[in-house]
Structure formats: C-alpha cells, structure tokens
C-alpha cells in the first residue's frame, strides 16, 4: 500500500458514520448500507455503546446490588482494570475499528464521500464542495461549521440583570464558602437530576430510542421541503444542529417571513413544531437545544441564550432576513429561548409562545417533596432559572400567547385551566406594558376571566360586572396611542375608573391570549397559528 493509500485508509478509520445519500432529479435517495463487514462492525459498536449507556444510567442500582452482596469497590475496580479485562476489550475494539476501516476503504461510495468531506472543510459554507456534502447525511460531529458566533459579537441587550457586579460576585463568593455543603448539593442536584428532569430530551437513552424517527424527520425536511442543514457554533463553543427551509421564491407573502422554531423539553426540530408554519407557507428555521440529538453541550440557561443568539444572528447575516421579518415561535419550555431571543433582538417582527409558562420555579416546587422546597428554590434560582416572563417584559413588540385549555404539564393541577402558568405569563406581560390598568380591584377580575374554562364561564364573569359606563376599549387605546405614541410601559388607565380599566384589560387579554382546546403535546393546527395583534400607530 502506497502513502496515498495509507492516508485514505487512515481517513476511513477516523471517518464519520455515513447514514444516507440524498438523491437528485435523476436518482432516488437511499440509505448507505456499506458491505456486510462494515454493517456488522457498526452493529457491534452500537451494541457496546448501548450497554455502556445502560450501565451508566443504572450505576446507583448496580452499586446497591454489589453492596448488599458484600462486593467492595476495590474488588470491582481491580476486576475491571485488570490486564486481562482491559487487554481483551482493547483487542476487540481495535479489531472492529480496523475491519470497518478496511471495509470502507474498499467501498467506492464511502471513499467518494470522504473526499468531498475533506474538500468541504477547506472551503466556505456556500462553496460547491459544501453543496455536494449536503447530499450526505452522516455523523454531525464531522460536519463542517457553517456559522460561528464570537464572544465579542454576542447580544447583551436586556440581560444586565443576569450579570453580576464585582461586589455581587464577592458577596456570592463569601456566601458560597459559608454554605459550601449546600452549594455542592445544589450543583449535584441540578446537573445529575434537575437537568435530566427539566430537559429529558437531552438524555442519551431517549435519543437512542427515537433516533430512527429523528433521522426520518430530518430527511423529510430535506427531501420534501428542500431544507438546508447547517452547523452553528455558539459563543461558548457548542455546535447547534439546524435546518432551514426557504420559501421566499414559492410563497411571496408568507415566504418573506422567517419563523424560528424553538422546541420543548423533549422536542426536536426533526419531529417538532416546524410543521405548522411550514404548512402555512412561511420560511422556517428549526434548531435543537444544546445536548439534544446532534447539538453539543448541555441545556442550561446560559447555553440556551447563546444558542438562540447564534440562531438569530445566522438568520440575519447568512440567510439575509431582516429583523422585521423574523418571528420567534416556540412550544412549551422553548418559550425561554424565544423570550431571551426577543429580549436580545427587540426589533424582530413578533413572538408566538405556545403552551409556555411564566417561570419554571412554581412548577418545580409543586413536583418536588414539600420538605425540599427550599433546596429546590435555591437550585432552580442558581442553575435552571428559566424566567420567561422577565425576558418577555423587555420586548416591546407583538406577542401572542397560545393557551391550551387542558394542559396537564404547565398547570399546577393537571388539566385545570385556573392553575395554568400561562395565565401568570399573560398577567405579568400585561402588567409590564399597562401597569396603571392593574390594582386590587381589577386583578381578581382578570384572574377569574383567565380561570374560566369556556365561553360560558367567561360570560358568567362578564355578567357579574357592573360598569358606570360602557366604553369602546379598542377606540380608547387607539386614541391614547395617537396622542402619546406607542411606547411601553403605557400610562393608559392612570385616570380611569375601575370599570373602564376592566373593559380595556379584558379587551387586551382577548388580543394577547388565544385558547386551544387541547392537552399539552397535541401538534398545533394550522388554523391556530396566526400573527399577533398589535397597536396601530396610524
């Protein structure tokens, strides 16, 4: 074997798994199967990976079993780390990788793919080699970076409250030292238990079980909708898997608007909420949270903020969408990403939050034992502080909140609309924009209105109200905007009686909140996807 052949063999040894080859007008796409040796080697490696993950996730139970049967840690460690055990595993793994490399080396299709991959890493994102590489679906770790966000370019608008001053940092340091055991417990609780409960989609076992569905969904987006996959590197070094469907040429009206979709805590763009805006004819950009499917990292608040920052920046600089043509749409916990994105990019067109909440803390406290409420609060505040309402209050553009009437996930009492945290999100958003409409007389009315399960219940609330005079709420708001301009927070309601305040508030609630008669995980129908209402400045 000559030097060139040795390098090719090395590339085949270190090369990524190839899954699928997309077709063209003349040729249909097909799965890459390789020869029998490569398939068997991949199956063996997949089995080993599955067993390793199975052992990892069952370490606590294995430890309990070994302890009860009088096995010591030293005995187990000496067995695993023995020369015979390590040597056997090493020989087996080396043999499998070498056999697979030889099988790939003798496969013309794989060698062609490796040549294109090598060339694409030398070229720009829109080069011919990159376009040819897009015809292959392979291990995303080997995918070249299409867009990179740097630290000095990250948007910081609106996040001043998230950063600490030097004095705050000193106080935090002293507090950490004084409460060191508690801080360790909170850290472990957040990273070992909390992250997996809040973001189950980031766990390897779930991804392994639904891997085929994710692959199928991604291929559908690329084959049927002409999707363009891209790797976006965030300022903290995470690689975000994304796909973009361009409708600007096919749907002139909606296609000029880009809908950026942020998924839920167990959602992925491959099988998530992209389908609804796609059906409506919008251009759509989907992405996966850090640690989800092929995206690297872990889904903690800072990583989430930097991820949505990179996604929006990519849409503006590489996909050439103006902020005024970008809509942030999310489902469930994805509302944190959309609200953070809106806070950092206040000029975007609109925000649509489906089945979202105001803050994760009330939900976390409700689902944990009462005796751990203090520890839960501290852990969430320090590590998983998903404050959607606070972020959204710093965005002054159009917002639509889609509330699910039988939501069993973001309600304190499953399915009870009165305990739906979407109510609190709506109230806090309206309070930040129209503070003078809220007082001890109007708040109970808004709570009762949002707690009504249907039109009959809301009619009962309305019939119990007595007004000194009936006003046209919309006309009153329009006149205020014409006189004072569109600026939040508004002073509307400052000199109004309670009845007028209530009428205006109820009007605003019907504009900001729309109901969907469903549970949490039902896909949003096309009929329920709409652009938000907003004040008319003319």
Secondary structure as UniProt FT lines:
FT   HELIX           3..14
FT   STRAND          18..21
FT   STRAND          30..31
FT   HELIX           36..57
FT   HELIX           59..68
FT   TURN            69..70
FT   HELIX           73..80
FT   HELIX           83..105
FT   HELIX           108..120
FT   TURN            121..122
FT   TURN            125..126
FT   HELIX           128..133
FT   TURN            134..135
FT   STRAND          136..138
FT   HELIX           140..142
FT   STRAND          147..148
FT   HELIX           151..153
FT   TURN            157..158
FT   HELIX           160..162
FT   HELIX           166..178
FT   HELIX           180..188
FT   HELIX           189..194
FT   HELIX           195..198
FT   HELIX           200..202
FT   HELIX           204..209
FT   HELIX           211..225
FT   STRAND          228..233
FT   TURN            235..236
FT   STRAND          239..245
FT   TURN            248..250
FT   TURN            252..256
FT   STRAND          258..262
FT   TURN            265..266
FT   HELIX           269..271
FT   HELIX           274..279
FT   TURN            280..281
FT   STRAND          283..287
FT   TURN            290..291
FT   TURN            293..294
FT   HELIX           301..317
FT   HELIX           323..325
FT   STRAND          326..331
FT   TURN            332..333
FT   HELIX           334..344
FT   TURN            346..347
FT   STRAND          350..354
FT   HELIX           361..367
FT   HELIX           370..372
FT   HELIX           373..383
FT   HELIX           388..392
FT   TURN            393..394
FT   STRAND          398..404
FT   TURN            405..406
FT   TURN            414..415
FT   HELIX           417..419
FT   HELIX           421..433
FT   HELIX           435..437
FT   TURN            440..441
FT   HELIX           442..451
FT   HELIX           455..463
FT   HELIX           473..484
FT   TURN            492..495
FT   HELIX           498..512
FT   STRAND          513..516
FT   TURN            520..521
FT   HELIX           526..528
//
